[in-house]
Amino acid sequence: MSDLSGIWVAIVTPFHNDAAHSVDHAALRRLVQHLRQAEVTGLVALGSTGEAAALDDAEQDAVLNTVLDAAQGLPVIAGLAGNHVGHLHARLTHLNTLPLHAVLSPAPYYVRPSQAALVQHFNDLADRSRAPLVLYDIPYRTGVAMDLRTILTLADHPHIIGIKDCGGSLDKTQQLIADGRLQVLAGEDAQIFHNLCLGGAGAITAAAQVCPQAFMAMFKALQSDQLVEGRQWHHRLSPVIRALFAEPNPALIKVALSAQGLGTPAVRSPLLSGSESAQQACLEAISRL
């Protein structure tokens, strides 16, 4: 089974500051190299942080090609989201040609399928995927929560290995970790400390690309049972996390990365760049880390 333990960074897709906000592949390559040098566990491309919904298929393919090439062996997970099943299966056929560590997929958004339909949907994806499948429970984006029983049923599939947990229920998180069949990754950056203390596998985090060494230090401390040190890192990171997500992701993360020479603040419509007050608060919080 592919190991998911660690800090996986959900990377942005950098854009040029031109009229079309075209993908800046040079900046993307610099970002991947920066994270590789920080020794993060791996990368997650084409998630919501990567503005995948704003990229067409050709752009998504090009982004993945750049990430995989720049990663130089650092494991990469690809996001796969949508509500047109035929298109999802076609995208998965392409992903099957790439050397991916796993595929991360949420419930089909907007249509709000039943729990039985979710079981069928994810089992079908897992059957078709060459790489292992990681479930993504994020009801505030999809409109449907995955019940505990549904997730535990899916855990029986040998090709479903983990879950990115944004379900909002600490009790459900604890029961999934205790069950032990799925590797449970925190999907909310503020919950990484709690996930690790409960025995979870780690996190898929957007904020870690801004300060990867700090997130890795917290992870390593808690993995070594250094609770006091891990707690100190959590308290230091919490103001940064709050500031980075004060406005819709990834607007402020791109502001922070731009200040580090890792791209521009540009996001694609319907997102807007961060407000001036939020940008200032974000940069101040990072400077105090």
KACORVEN-V808512 format. One record per pair of residues at least 12 apart in sequence whose C-alpha atoms are under 8 Angstrom apart, sorted by the first residue. I is the first residue (numbers start at 0). J is the second residue. D is the distance in Angstrom with one decimal. If there is no record, write none. Layout:
BEGIN
{{I;J;D} {I;J;D}}
END
This chain:
BEGIN
{{0;160;7.1} {1;100;7.1} {1;101;7.9} {1;131;7.4} {1;160;7.5} {3;161;7.6} {3;182;6.7} {3;184;7.9} {3;200;6.5} {3;201;7.5} {4;40;7.8} {4;182;7.6} {4;200;4.5} {4;201;5.5} {4;202;8.0} {5;39;7.7} {5;40;5.5} {5;200;6.4} {5;201;4.7} {5;202;6.5} {5;218;7.0} {6;39;6.0} {6;40;5.2} {6;41;6.9} {6;201;5.8} {6;202;5.2} {6;203;6.3} {6;204;7.1} {6;214;7.4} {6;215;6.7} {6;218;7.3} {7;39;6.7} {7;40;5.5} {7;41;4.8} {7;42;5.3} {7;43;6.5} {7;201;7.9} {7;202;6.0} {7;203;4.6} {7;204;6.2} {8;39;7.4} {8;40;7.9} {8;41;6.4} {8;42;4.8} {8;43;5.8} {8;203;5.7} {8;204;5.1} {8;205;5.7} {8;206;7.9} {8;207;6.1} {8;208;6.2} {9;42;6.1} {9;43;4.5} {9;44;6.1} {9;46;6.7} {9;48;6.3} {9;49;7.2} {9;203;6.1} {9;204;5.5} {9;205;4.8} {9;208;7.7} {10;42;6.8} {10;43;6.1} {10;44;5.8} {10;45;7.8} {10;46;7.8} {10;48;6.3} {10;49;5.8} {10;205;6.4} {10;208;6.8} {11;44;7.6} {11;48;5.3} {11;49;4.1} {11;50;7.2} {11;205;8.0} {11;249;7.0} {11;253;7.4} {12;27;6.6} {12;45;7.8} {12;48;7.8} {12;49;4.8} {12;50;6.7} {12;62;7.6} {13;26;6.3} {13;27;5.9} {13;253;7.8} {13;262;5.6} {13;263;6.7} {13;265;7.4} {14;262;7.2} {14;263;6.6} {14;265;5.9} {14;266;7.0} {15;262;7.8} {15;263;6.7} {15;265;7.0} {16;263;6.6} {16;265;6.0} {20;265;6.9} {20;266;7.4} {20;267;6.7} {22;58;7.7} {22;62;8.0} {23;262;7.7} {24;62;7.3} {24;65;6.8} {26;261;5.8} {26;262;5.3} {27;65;7.4} {27;66;7.3} {27;261;7.8} {27;262;7.6} {28;65;6.6} {28;66;6.7} {28;69;5.7} {29;261;6.6} {30;261;6.0} {31;66;6.7} {31;69;6.2} {31;70;6.2} {32;69;6.5} {32;70;6.9} {34;208;6.8} {34;211;6.9} {35;70;6.8} {35;73;7.0} {37;211;6.2} {37;212;6.0} {39;211;6.9} {39;215;6.7} {40;73;7.5} {40;74;7.5} {41;73;5.7} {41;74;4.9} {41;75;5.8} {41;76;7.7} {42;73;7.5} {42;74;6.4} {42;75;4.8} {42;76;6.2} {43;75;5.8} {43;76;4.6} {43;77;5.7} {43;78;7.0} {43;203;7.5} {44;62;7.9} {44;63;6.9} {44;66;7.6} {44;75;7.2} {44;76;6.4} {44;77;5.1} {44;78;6.1} {45;59;7.0} {45;62;8.0} {45;63;7.8} {45;77;6.0} {45;78;4.9} {45;79;7.5} {46;77;7.4} {46;78;5.0} {46;79;7.6} {47;248;7.9} {48;205;6.7} {48;248;6.2} {48;249;5.4} {49;249;7.7} {50;249;7.9} {50;267;7.8} {53;267;6.7} {53;268;7.8} {63;77;7.7} {67;98;8.0} {74;99;7.0} {74;100;5.6} {75;99;5.5} {75;100;5.5} {75;101;7.2} {76;99;5.8} {76;100;5.4} {76;101;4.8} {76;102;5.5} {76;103;6.7} {77;94;8.0} {77;99;7.0} {77;101;6.7} {77;102;5.0} {77;103;6.0} {78;102;5.9} {78;103;4.7} {78;104;5.9} {79;91;7.6} {79;102;6.8} {79;103;6.0} {79;104;5.0} {79;105;7.6} {80;104;5.7} {80;105;6.1} {80;106;7.7} {80;107;7.0} {81;107;5.5} {81;108;6.5} {82;107;4.4} {82;108;5.8} {82;109;7.6} {82;110;7.3} {83;107;7.9} {88;124;7.5} {88;127;7.9} {91;127;7.6} {91;128;6.6} {92;127;7.9} {92;128;7.6} {95;128;6.3} {95;129;5.3} {95;130;6.9} {99;130;6.2} {100;130;6.2} {100;131;7.2} {101;130;4.9} {101;131;4.8} {101;132;5.7} {101;133;6.7} {102;128;7.9} {102;130;6.3} {102;131;6.3} {102;132;5.0} {102;133;6.0} {103;132;6.1} {103;133;4.7} {103;134;6.0} {103;135;6.5} {104;132;7.4} {104;133;6.4} {104;134;5.5} {104;135;5.5} {105;134;6.1} {105;135;4.3} {105;136;6.1} {105;137;7.0} {105;141;7.4} {106;135;7.1} {106;136;7.2} {106;141;6.3} {106;143;7.3} {107;141;6.5} {108;140;7.0} {108;141;3.9} {108;142;6.2} {108;143;7.6} {109;141;5.9} {109;142;5.9} {110;142;7.8} {111;141;7.3} {111;142;5.8} {111;143;5.2} {112;143;7.2} {114;145;6.9} {114;146;7.2} {114;149;6.3} {115;149;7.7} {117;145;7.8} {117;149;7.6} {118;149;6.4} {118;152;7.4} {118;153;6.3} {121;134;7.9} {121;153;7.5} {122;153;6.9} {122;156;7.0} {125;156;7.7} {125;158;5.8} {125;159;6.4} {126;158;7.4} {130;158;8.0} {131;158;5.1} {131;159;5.9} {131;160;6.4} {132;158;6.1} {132;159;4.7} {132;160;6.2} {132;161;7.2} {133;159;6.0} {133;160;5.9} {133;161;4.7} {133;162;5.1} {133;163;7.0} {134;159;7.4} {134;161;6.2} {134;162;4.4} {134;163;6.1} {135;162;5.6} {135;163;4.7} {135;164;6.4} {135;165;7.5} {136;162;7.1} {136;163;6.3} {136;164;5.5} {136;165;5.5} {136;166;5.5} {137;164;7.1} {137;165;4.8} {137;166;5.5} {138;165;7.6} {138;166;6.4} {144;166;6.8} {145;166;7.7} {147;171;6.3} {147;175;7.7} {151;175;7.6} {154;180;6.2} {154;181;6.2} {155;180;8.0} {159;181;7.7} {160;180;7.5} {160;181;5.3} {160;182;6.3} {161;181;4.4} {161;182;4.3} {161;183;5.7} {161;184;7.4} {162;181;6.7} {162;182;6.4} {162;183;5.2} {162;184;6.0} {163;183;6.4} {163;184;4.8} {163;185;5.9} {163;186;5.2} {163;202;7.6} {163;203;6.9} {164;183;6.7} {164;184;5.9} {164;185;5.2} {164;186;5.0} {164;187;7.5} {165;185;6.9} {165;186;5.1} {165;187;5.9} {172;194;7.9} {173;197;6.8} {176;197;7.4} {176;198;6.6} {176;199;5.9} {182;199;6.9} {182;200;5.6} {183;199;5.3} {183;200;5.4} {183;201;7.1} {184;199;6.4} {184;200;5.6} {184;201;4.9} {184;202;4.4} {184;203;6.3} {185;199;7.8} {185;201;6.2} {185;202;4.4} {185;203;6.2} {185;204;7.8} {186;202;6.0} {186;203;5.4} {186;204;6.3} {187;203;8.0} {187;204;7.1} {188;202;7.6} {188;203;7.9} {188;204;5.7} {188;205;7.4} {188;206;7.0} {188;240;6.8} {189;237;6.6} {189;240;6.7} {192;217;7.9} {192;229;7.6} {192;230;7.5} {192;233;6.4} {195;218;7.7} {195;221;6.9} {195;222;7.8} {196;221;7.2} {201;218;7.5} {205;252;7.8} {206;240;6.4} {206;243;7.0} {206;252;6.9} {209;252;7.0} {209;255;6.6} {209;256;6.2} {213;232;7.0} {213;236;7.6} {214;232;7.8} {214;236;7.9} {216;229;7.7} {216;232;7.4} {217;229;4.8} {217;230;7.7} {217;232;5.4} {217;233;6.8} {235;288;6.1} {236;288;7.0} {238;284;6.2} {239;281;6.9} {239;284;5.2} {239;285;5.8} {239;288;7.5} {242;277;7.3} {242;280;6.4} {242;281;4.9} {242;284;6.8} {243;281;5.9} {245;277;7.0} {246;273;6.8} {246;277;7.5} {247;270;7.5} {249;266;7.7} {250;264;6.8} {250;265;7.7} {250;266;6.5} {250;270;7.6} {250;271;7.0} {250;272;5.3} {250;273;5.4} {251;264;7.7} {251;272;7.5} {251;273;5.6} {251;277;7.6} {251;278;6.4} {251;281;7.1} {253;265;7.3} {254;273;7.5} {254;278;6.7} {255;281;7.3} {255;282;6.4}}
END
